[in-house]
């Protein structure tokens, strides 16, 4: 490493694409680590912490304006030790300092810009700071000088701020145990429905995010109550998202969010986790009520995952940038004249009517392709439009592509694996299950050391130890693959990872799970949030995993763990239900979920299994026992096995009670629907 006194940028040896984007900045960047903190303490300088990610548009803006500017960099280098962090690579650091910003009463976002004591204690911060003063906001260099002056001249104030913020970060919910049940879940779902946009779906207003945990929560309310309005709320959002400009109508895949209230104008970055969660929701609602739009979008999105997001190692990359050639969305938008040149006047006129293309454009002089107002297509029209899209796609492929962040994250890959497993069953696409299994194999082998998961893989380097989120999503993926295949090694792996999670991440004092391992790098606090972010919080996913482990193994220890976890976390969820929807989704599974147990081998058993696996996955667990001896001794289905008379049969279990056997797929589906209807009543 270069001598600290020479002040050199130290990001060139990092593997994160985001950090490498900044390796040539005149800023003396350090990656996060003990050397950077030691340098701050040696010099007595405060720390400027900048957190972002490769696909972040405003991160690029601040980089171009300030971090690439020698004059701004000179001020940063003189007054601060500057640390750059990839939030996707180090979500633990991001979580701590984002919560610190919230504790200061400020809205979060990226880039996250925090000012820390030399020991790493948060004092003050913000998000994007403009290079020049504008709209009442101070210039970044003025902010830097003012903050440095406060550090220098008012150490008591700095210490007071630091202590207060760390105390807030260390606070834990001590509220009394709150009972949450059917009534509270239904009331929360009704509140979300009232806040939803009745025309465009999703929550009212702009910007609009897919918020798949919320859509799943509404879907579950429909299944739980039999009230179609909840299903309609989910379906409206999924349909409008799939018709809007937030969807890439040429290449497949969904962008991060829509800046308007109609899903027309996307923030153009494409994230693996968004596409995984939306694919999962498409599969869930399709299993309830088949919709050809959902099938088409699922096929196109999986094709995009294979074509553009698959790494040579066998995992899925993290994201595609919003920008190309320094301009957000340039890769994706069109002019009417371009389309006419490629398709010819007649075809271009037809295409324009279907995809909202005009001479003036539908957004800032450009056209964002969408199907929000064009209605359905005939079979012939669909065939013609597919050929036209292929022509435009071929032309688009010649443009300068957005950057690919090709690091492989275990937790986001876990979401993708699960979605592929569910979608393979719902859409009858067995190749997708093969893709899910192959990706699982990569994470389980290349991203694991001595039985423990890592978090991030790139260029042959693995970041260890993993996070609780990595275990939560990969356990969920293992269980989904076990249900989809019946292959016992998936269940064995899920149990082994759950044991590792309990060993290294469990909070013995307060209950629940820390984000970081007990042998991970020490931070100013050990992060322990239970609230959802753009991805479901690990606590909610762990809760769901424990419910499924109890159902699939019949073991009492998993039931005890889920009861303990709910006791530790539901009080906090009751105070902020919208922030804990993944945990509430797990509670719904616990309260009303059904388990289908198929016993036997051969064609009759295969037909029963196929029917069971096509049922909606959210409130269903599927266990295949090749013979009666394979049913766990403690499983409630044991009480009904004799009634099958040795034939291939299926049982539907709810709680600790199982039905009498059925032997045909039709009878199985009717039984599941009837027992669900009884629960609704």
C-alpha positions in Angstrom: 0.0 0.0 0.0 1.2 3.5 -0.8 2.5 5.5 2.2 -0.5 7.3 3.8 1.4 10.6 3.8 1.5 10.7 0.0 -2.3 10.9 -0.2 -3.1 8.6 -3.1 -6.4 7.1 -4.2 -6.5 3.5 -2.9 -9.4 2.0 -4.7 -7.6 0.4 -7.7 -7.1 -3.0 -5.8 -10.8 -3.3 -4.9 -13.2 -5.7 -6.7 -16.4 -3.7 -6.4 -17.3 -2.1 -9.8 -18.6 1.0 -7.9 -15.3 1.5 -6.1 -13.4 1.0 -9.3 -15.5 3.7 -10.9 -13.8 6.1 -8.5 -10.2 4.7 -8.7 -9.0 7.6 -10.9 -10.7 10.4 -8.9 -8.3 13.1 -7.5 -9.9 12.3 -4.1 -7.6 10.4 -1.8 -10.2 7.6 -1.4 -9.8 4.8 1.1 -11.9 1.7 1.1 -13.6 1.0 4.4 -11.3 -0.9 6.8 -9.0 -0.6 9.8 -6.3 1.2 7.8 -8.7 4.1 6.9 -9.8 4.4 10.5 -6.2 4.3 11.7 -5.3 7.1 9.3 -8.1 9.3 10.6 -7.0 8.7 14.2 -3.3 9.3 13.3 -4.0 12.6 11.6 -6.9 13.7 13.9 -9.0 14.4 10.8 -12.7 13.7 10.7 -14.0 11.1 8.1 -16.0 11.9 5.1 -17.9 8.7 4.3 -19.5 8.4 0.8 -21.8 5.5 0.2 -23.4 4.6 -3.2 -23.7 1.9 -5.7 -22.8 1.4 -9.4 -26.3 1.9 -10.9 -27.1 5.0 -8.8 -27.7 8.1 -11.1 -27.3 10.7 -8.4 -24.1 9.0 -7.3 -22.8 9.6 -10.8 -23.9 13.2 -10.8 -22.1 14.0 -7.5 -19.0 12.1 -8.8 -18.8 14.0 -12.0 -19.5 17.4 -10.3 -17.3 17.0 -7.2 -15.2 13.9 -6.9 -13.7 14.3 -10.4 -13.0 18.0 -9.9 -9.5 18.7 -8.7 -10.4 21.8 -6.7 -13.2 20.1 -4.8 -11.0 17.0 -4.2 -8.2 19.2 -2.8 -10.6 20.5 -0.1 -11.7 17.0 0.7 -8.1 15.8 0.9 -7.0 18.7 3.1 -9.8 18.5 5.6 -10.9 14.8 5.7 -10.0 11.2 5.5 -12.3 10.2 2.6 -13.8 6.7 2.6 -15.8 5.3 -0.3 -18.3 2.3 0.3 -20.4 0.2 -2.0 -23.7 -0.2 -0.2 -24.4 -3.4 -1.9 -21.1 -4.9 -0.9 -21.3 -3.5 2.7 -25.0 -3.2 3.5 -24.0 -3.4 7.2 -22.1 -0.1 7.0 -24.8 1.5 4.9 -27.5 0.4 7.3 -25.8 1.9 10.3 -25.0 5.3 8.8 -28.4 5.6 6.9 -30.1 5.0 10.3 -27.8 7.7 11.7 -29.0 10.1 9.0 -32.6 9.2 9.9 -31.8 9.9 13.5 -30.8 13.4 12.5 -34.3 13.9 11.1 -33.2 13.7 7.4 -34.6 11.7 4.6 -32.3 9.0 3.3 -31.1 8.2 -0.2 -27.9 7.7 -2.2 -25.3 8.9 -2.4 -25.2 8.9 1.4 -22.7 11.5 2.6 -21.8 11.3 6.3 -19.3 13.1 8.5 -17.8 10.9 11.2 -15.4 11.2 14.1 -11.9 9.7 13.5 -13.2 6.6 15.3 -16.2 6.2 12.9 -18.9 7.8 15.1 -21.6 9.6 13.0 -22.1 13.4 13.6 -23.9 14.9 10.6 -24.6 14.2 7.0 -26.9 14.3 4.0 -27.2 12.7 0.6 -26.4 14.6 -2.7 -24.6 17.9 -2.3 -24.4 20.1 -5.4 -21.0 21.5 -6.4 -22.4 25.0 -6.6 -24.9 26.6 -4.3 -28.4 26.2 -5.8 -32.1 26.3 -4.6 -31.1 27.3 -1.1 -28.5 24.5 -0.8 -24.9 25.3 0.0 -22.1 24.4 -2.3 -20.3 21.2 -1.4 -17.0 22.8 -0.6 -18.7 25.3 1.7 -20.3 22.4 3.5 -16.9 20.7 3.8 -15.2 23.8 5.3 -18.1 24.5 7.7 -18.2 20.9 9.0 -14.4 20.8 9.4 -14.6 24.1 11.3 -17.1 22.7 13.7 -15.0 19.6 14.3 -12.0 21.9 14.9 -13.6 24.6 17.0 -16.5 22.9 18.8 -15.3 19.5 19.9 -17.9 19.5 22.7 -20.7 19.9 20.2 -19.3 17.1 18.1 -19.0 14.8 21.0 -22.6 15.6 22.1 -24.0 14.9 18.6 -22.0 11.7 18.3 -23.1 10.3 21.7 -26.8 11.2 21.0 -26.8 9.5 17.6 -25.0 6.4 18.8 -27.5 6.1 21.7 -30.4 6.3 19.2 -28.7 3.6 17.0 -28.3 1.4 20.0 -31.9 1.7 21.2 -34.0 -1.5 21.1 -37.7 -1.8 21.3 -38.8 -2.6 24.9 -42.5 -2.4 24.3 -44.8 -5.0 25.7 -45.7 -8.1 23.7 -48.4 -7.2 21.3 -50.8 -9.7 19.9 -51.1 -9.6 16.2 -53.6 -11.9 14.5 -56.2 -12.1 11.8 -58.0 -8.9 12.8 -54.8 -6.8 12.8 -53.6 -8.2 9.5 -56.9 -7.6 7.8 -57.1 -4.0 9.2 -53.6 -3.3 7.9 -54.5 -4.7 4.4 -57.6 -2.5 4.3 -55.5 0.6 5.2 -53.1 -0.2 2.3 -56.0 -0.7 -0.1 -57.4 2.7 0.9 -54.0 4.3 0.2 -53.7 2.6 -3.1 -54.1 4.3 -6.5 -57.4 2.9 -8.0 -56.4 3.7 -11.6 -52.7 2.9 -11.8 -52.2 0.5 -8.9 -49.5 0.8 -6.2 -49.7 3.5 -3.6 -51.1 6.9 -4.5 -48.7 9.6 -5.8 -45.1 9.7 -7.1 -42.6 8.2 -7.2 -44.0 4.7 -7.5 -42.0 1.6 -6.4 -43.2 -1.9 -7.1 -43.1 -2.7 -3.3 -43.5 -6.4 -3.7 -43.8 -7.2 0.0 -46.9 -4.9 0.0 -48.3 -6.6 -3.1 -47.8 -10.0 -1.5 -49.4 -8.7 1.8 -52.5 -7.7 -0.2 -52.5 -11.0 -2.1 -52.4 -12.9 1.2 -55.3 -10.8 2.5 -57.3 -11.9 -0.5 -56.5 -15.6 0.1 -57.1 -15.2 3.9 -60.5 -13.4 3.7 -61.8 -14.4 0.3 -62.3 -10.6 -0.5 -61.5 -10.2 -4.2 -60.7 -6.5 -3.7 -57.3 -7.4 -2.2 -56.4 -9.7 -5.2 -57.6 -6.9 -7.5 -55.2 -4.4 -5.8 -52.3 -6.7 -6.4 -53.3 -7.6 -10.0 -53.8 -3.9 -10.9 -50.3 -3.0 -9.8 -48.7 -5.9 -11.5 -50.6 -5.3 -14.7 -49.8 -1.5 -14.9 -46.1 -2.1 -14.0 -45.9 -4.7 -16.8 -47.5 -2.3 -19.3 -45.7 0.8 -18.2 -42.4 2.4 -19.2 -40.9 0.9 -16.0 -40.8 -2.3 -18.0 -38.3 -2.7 -20.8 -40.6 -3.7 -23.7 -37.7 -4.7 -26.0 -35.2 -6.4 -23.7 -37.3 -7.6 -20.8 -36.8 -6.8 -17.2 -38.1 -4.1 -14.8 -36.4 -0.9 -13.9 -36.0 0.4 -10.3 -39.1 2.6 -10.0 -41.2 5.2 -11.8 -40.6 8.9 -11.1 -44.3 9.7 -12.1 -47.6 8.4 -10.8 -48.5 6.3 -13.9 -45.5 3.9 -14.1 -44.5 5.7 -17.4 -41.1 7.3 -16.7 -38.6 4.9 -15.1 -35.5 5.5 -13.1 -33.6 3.4 -15.6 -31.4 1.3 -13.5 -32.2 -2.4 -13.4 -31.6 -4.3 -10.2 -31.5 -8.0 -9.8 -33.6 -7.9 -6.6 -36.5 -6.0 -8.1 -36.7 -8.4 -11.0 -36.5 -11.4 -8.7 -39.3 -10.1 -6.5 -41.6 -9.1 -9.4 -41.0 -12.5 -11.1 -42.1 -14.1 -7.9 -45.2 -12.0 -7.7 -46.1 -12.8 -11.4 -45.8 -16.5 -10.6 -47.9 -16.2 -7.5 -50.8 -14.3 -9.1 -50.7 -16.4 -12.2 -51.0 -19.6 -10.1 -54.3 -18.1 -8.8 -55.6 -16.8 -12.0 -53.6 -17.2 -15.3 -53.0 -14.0 -17.2 -51.2 -14.2 -20.6 -49.5 -10.8 -19.9 -47.8 -12.3 -16.8 -46.6 -15.3 -18.7 -45.2 -13.1 -21.5 -43.4 -10.8 -19.0 -42.0 -13.7 -17.0 -40.6 -15.3 -20.2 -39.1 -12.1 -21.3 -37.6 -11.3 -17.9 -36.0 -14.7 -17.5 -34.6 -14.4 -21.0 -33.1 -11.0 -19.9 -31.6 -12.6 -16.8 -30.0 -15.3 -18.9 -28.8 -13.0 -21.6 -27.6 -9.9 -19.7 -27.2 -10.8 -16.0 -25.6 -14.2 -16.0 -21.9 -14.1 -15.1 -19.3 -16.5 -16.5 -19.0 -18.0 -13.0 -22.6 -19.1 -12.9 -24.3 -16.4 -10.7 -26.4 -13.4 -11.4 -24.9 -10.0 -11.6 -26.2 -7.2 -9.4 -27.4 -4.4 -11.6 -27.4 -2.5 -14.9 -26.7 1.2 -14.7 -29.3 3.9 -15.4 -26.8 5.9 -17.4 -24.9 5.5 -20.7 -22.7 8.1 -22.4 -23.3 10.2 -19.3 -27.0 10.4 -19.8 -29.7 8.7 -17.8 -31.9 6.4 -20.0 -30.2 7.2 -23.3 -29.8 3.5 -24.1 -33.6 2.9 -23.8 -35.4 5.9 -25.3 -36.4 6.5 -29.0 -37.4 9.2 -31.4 -40.2 8.7 -33.9 -37.8 9.2 -36.8 -35.5 6.4 -35.6 -38.4 4.0 -35.5 -39.6 5.1 -38.9 -36.1 4.6 -40.4 -35.9 1.1 -38.9 -39.5 -0.2 -39.5 -40.7 1.9 -42.5 -43.5 4.4 -42.4 -46.5 2.0 -42.3 -45.1 -0.4 -39.7 -43.8 2.5 -37.6 -47.3 4.1 -37.6 -48.7 0.8 -36.3 -46.0 0.4 -33.8 -46.3 4.0 -32.6 -50.0 3.6 -31.9 -49.3 0.5 -29.8 -46.3 1.9 -27.9 -47.2 5.5 -27.4 -44.6 7.0 -29.8 -45.1 10.6 -31.0 -43.1 13.1 -32.9 -42.8 15.3 -29.7 -42.1 12.3 -27.5 -43.9 11.3 -24.2 -41.0 12.4 -22.0 -38.7 15.4 -22.5 -38.7 15.1 -26.2 -38.0 11.3 -26.2 -40.3 8.3 -26.3 -40.4 5.7 -23.5 -42.0 2.6 -25.0 -45.1 1.6 -23.0 -48.5 -0.2 -23.4 -50.4 1.8 -20.8 -53.2 2.9 -23.1 -53.1 0.7 -26.2 -55.4 -2.2 -25.3 -55.0 -5.9 -26.2 -53.6 -7.3 -29.4 -55.0 -9.9 -31.7 -52.8 -13.0 -32.4 -51.7 -11.5 -35.7 -50.9 -8.1 -34.2 -48.9 -9.8 -31.4 -46.9 -11.7 -34.0 -46.3 -8.5 -36.0 -45.3 -6.5 -33.0 -42.8 -9.2 -31.8 -41.1 -9.0 -35.2 -40.9 -5.2 -35.0 -39.5 -5.3 -31.4 -36.8 -7.7 -32.6 -35.7 -5.1 -35.3 -35.6 -2.3 -32.7 -33.8 -4.6 -30.3 -31.1 -5.4 -32.8 -30.6 -1.7 -33.5 -30.5 -0.9 -29.7 -27.8 -3.5 -29.2 -25.5 -1.4 -31.3 -25.8 1.5 -28.9 -23.3 2.2 -26.0 -24.6 -0.1 -23.3 -25.1 0.9 -19.6 -22.5 -0.4 -17.2 -23.0 -3.8 -15.6 -22.2 -4.3 -12.0 -21.1 -7.9 -12.2 -20.5 -8.7 -8.6 -22.6 -11.6 -7.4 -24.4 -11.1 -4.1 -25.6 -14.2 -2.2 -28.7 -12.6 -0.8 -29.9 -11.2 -4.2 -29.1 -14.4 -5.9 -31.2 -16.2 -3.3 -34.2 -14.1 -4.2 -33.6 -14.9 -7.9 -33.3 -18.6 -7.3 -36.5 -18.7 -5.3 -38.4 -16.8 -7.9 -37.1 -19.0 -10.7 -38.2 -22.1 -8.8 -41.7 -20.7 -8.2 -42.0 -19.4 -11.7 -40.9 -22.8 -13.2 -43.9 -24.5 -11.5 -46.4 -21.7 -12.1 -45.6 -21.2 -15.8 -44.6 -24.9 -16.5 -41.1 -24.0 -17.6 -38.8 -26.8 -16.3 -35.7 -25.1 -17.8 -36.1 -22.3 -15.3 -35.9 -24.9 -12.4 -32.6 -26.1 -14.0 -31.3 -22.6 -14.1 -32.3 -22.1 -10.4 -30.5 -25.3 -9.4 -27.4 -24.3 -11.3 -27.3 -20.9 -9.7 -27.8 -22.4 -6.3 -24.9 -24.7 -6.8 -22.6 -21.8 -7.6 -23.5 -19.9 -4.4 -23.4 -23.0 -2.3 -19.9 -23.9 -3.5 -18.0 -20.9 -4.7 -19.5 -18.5 -2.2 -19.1 -20.8 0.8 -16.1 -21.6 3.1 -16.2 -24.3 5.7 -19.9 -24.4 5.7 -20.4 -20.7 6.0 -21.7 -18.3 3.4 -20.0 -15.3 2.0 -21.7 -12.1 0.8 -20.1 -10.9 -2.4 -18.1 -12.6 -5.1 -16.2 -10.9 -7.9 -13.0 -11.6 -9.8 -12.4 -14.8 -7.8 -12.6 -13.0 -4.5 -15.2 -13.8 -1.8 -16.2 -11.3 0.9 -16.5 -13.1 4.2 -18.4 -13.6 6.5 -21.8 -13.3 4.9 -24.7 -11.4 6.4 -27.9 -12.7 7.9 -29.7 -11.6 4.7 -27.5 -14.0 2.7 -28.5 -17.0 5.0 -32.2 -15.9 5.0 -32.5 -15.8 1.2 -30.4 -18.8 0.5 -32.2 -20.9 3.1 -35.5 -19.8 1.4 -34.0 -20.8 -2.0 -33.0 -24.2 -0.7 -36.5 -24.8 0.7 -38.1 -23.7 -2.6 -35.9 -26.1 -4.5 -36.6 -28.9 -2.1 -40.4 -28.3 -2.5 -40.0 -28.1 -6.3 -37.8 -31.2 -6.7 -38.1 -33.4 -3.6 -34.3 -33.7 -3.5 -33.3 -34.1 0.1 -29.8 -32.4 -0.2 -31.6 -29.1 -0.5 -33.4 -29.6 2.8 -30.2 -30.8 4.4 -28.4 -27.6 3.2 -31.2 -25.4 4.5 -31.0 -26.9 8.0 -27.2 -26.6 8.0 -27.4 -22.9 7.1 -30.1 -22.3 9.6 -27.9 -23.9 12.3 -25.0 -21.6 11.2 -27.4 -18.6 11.4 -28.5 -19.5 14.9 -24.9 -19.9 16.0 -23.4 -16.7 14.6 -26.2 -14.2 14.2 -28.8 -14.9 16.9 -29.3 -12.1 19.5 -29.5 -14.1 22.7 -30.3 -11.1 24.8 -33.1 -9.4 22.9 -34.2 -12.1 20.4 -34.1 -12.0 16.7 -31.0 -11.9 14.5 -28.2 -9.4 14.0 -27.3 -8.5 10.4 -23.6 -9.3 11.0 -21.9 -12.4 12.4 -20.4 -12.6 15.8 -16.9 -12.9 14.3 -17.3 -10.1 11.7 -15.5 -6.8 11.8 -16.5 -4.7 14.8 -18.5 -1.6 13.9 -19.8 1.3 16.1 -23.0 -0.7 16.7 -24.0 -4.2 15.6 -26.8 -3.6 13.1 -30.1 -5.2 14.1 -32.9 -3.6 12.0 -36.1 -5.5 11.5 -37.7 -3.1 8.9 -37.9 -3.9 5.2 -36.0 -1.9 2.6 -36.0 -2.4 -1.1 -35.6 -6.1 -0.2 -37.4 -7.9 2.5 -35.7 -7.7 5.9 -33.8 -10.9 6.9 -36.0 -11.2 10.0 -39.2 -11.7 8.0 -37.6 -14.2 5.6 -36.1 -16.1 8.6 -39.5 -16.3 10.1 -41.0 -17.7 6.9 -38.2 -20.2 6.6 -38.8 -21.4 10.2 -42.5 -22.0 9.4 -41.6 -24.0 6.3 -38.9 -26.0 8.2 -41.5 -26.9 10.8 -43.9 -28.0 8.1 -41.4 -30.0 6.0 -39.6 -31.8 8.9 -42.4 -32.0 11.5 -39.8 -31.1 14.1 -40.9 -29.3 17.2 -37.7 -27.3 17.5 -38.6 -25.2 14.5 -42.0 -24.5 15.9 -40.4 -23.3 19.2 -38.0 -21.1 17.2 -40.7 -19.4 15.2 -42.8 -18.8 18.4 -39.7 -17.2 20.1 -38.9 -15.1 17.0 -42.4 -13.8 16.8 -42.4 -13.0 20.5 -39.2 -10.9 20.1 -40.3 -9.0 17.0 -44.0 -8.6 16.7 -44.2 -5.8 19.3 -42.0 -3.6 17.0 -43.9 -4.7 13.9 -47.2 -3.6 15.6 -45.8 -0.1 16.0 -44.8 0.1 12.3 -46.8 -2.5 10.3 -46.0 -1.1 6.9 -42.3 -1.3 7.6 -42.6 -5.0 8.6 -44.7 -6.5 5.8 -42.2 -9.3 5.2 -42.6 -10.3 8.9 -46.4 -10.0 8.7 -46.3 -12.2 5.5 -44.5 -14.8 7.6 -47.2 -14.5 10.3 -49.9 -15.1 7.7 -48.1 -18.2 6.5 -47.9 -19.4 10.2 -51.6 -18.7 10.9 -53.3 -19.9 7.7 -50.7 -21.7 5.5 -51.5 -25.1 4.2 -49.2 -28.0 3.6 -49.7 -30.6 0.9 -48.1 -34.0 1.7 -47.8 -36.3 -1.3 -47.0 -39.9 -0.4 -45.9 -42.4 -3.0 -44.0 -42.9 -6.3 -45.0 -43.4 -9.9 -47.3 -41.7 -12.3 -50.2 -41.2 -9.8 -47.8 -39.5 -7.3 -46.2 -37.4 -10.0 -49.6 -36.1 -11.1 -50.5 -35.2 -7.5 -47.1 -33.4 -7.1 -47.5 -31.5 -10.3 -50.9 -30.2 -9.2 -49.6 -29.3 -5.7 -46.6 -27.4 -7.1 -48.8 -25.4 -9.4 -50.8 -24.1 -6.5 -49.9 -20.5 -5.2 -46.6 -20.8 -3.4 -47.1 -18.0 -0.8 -49.5 -19.9 1.5 -48.6 -23.4 0.5 -45.8 -25.9 1.4 -45.3 -29.1 -0.6 -43.7 -32.2 0.9 -43.0 -35.3 -1.1 -42.5 -38.5 0.8 -41.7 -41.4 -1.7 -43.2 -43.8 0.8 -44.9 -43.8 4.2 -41.6 -44.4 6.0 -40.3 -41.1 4.6 -43.0 -39.1 6.4 -41.3 -37.7 9.6 -42.4 -39.5 12.7 -43.6 -36.3 14.3 -45.5 -35.1 11.3 -49.3 -34.8 11.7 -49.9 -36.7 8.4 -48.8 -39.9 10.2 -52.3 -40.1 11.7 -53.9 -40.5 8.3 -51.4 -42.7 6.4 -53.3 -45.9 6.9 -56.3 -44.5 5.2 -54.4 -44.3 1.9 -54.2 -48.1 1.8 -50.8 -48.0 0.3 -51.9 -46.0 -2.8 -50.2 -42.8 -3.9 -52.2 -40.1 -2.1 -52.1 -36.4 -1.0 -53.1 -35.0 2.4 -53.8 -31.3 3.1 -52.6 -30.2 6.6 -53.3 -27.0 8.4 -51.7 -26.6 11.8 -51.5 -30.0 13.4 -54.5 -31.5 11.6 -54.4 -33.3 8.2 -57.2 -34.3 5.9 -58.2 -37.8 4.8 -56.3 -38.8 1.6 -57.2 -37.8 -1.9 -55.8 -39.6 -4.9 -56.5 -37.4 -8.0 -55.1 -34.0 -8.9 -58.7 -32.6 -9.2 -59.7 -33.8 -5.8 -56.5 -32.3 -4.3 -57.1 -28.8 -5.8 -60.7 -28.9 -4.7 -59.7 -30.0 -1.2 -57.1 -27.1 -0.9 -59.7 -24.6 -2.1 -62.4 -25.9 0.2 -60.3 -26.0 3.3 -59.1 -22.4 2.5 -62.8 -21.4 2.1 -63.6 -22.9 5.5 -60.8 -20.8 6.9 -62.2 -17.7 5.3 -65.6 -18.4 6.8 
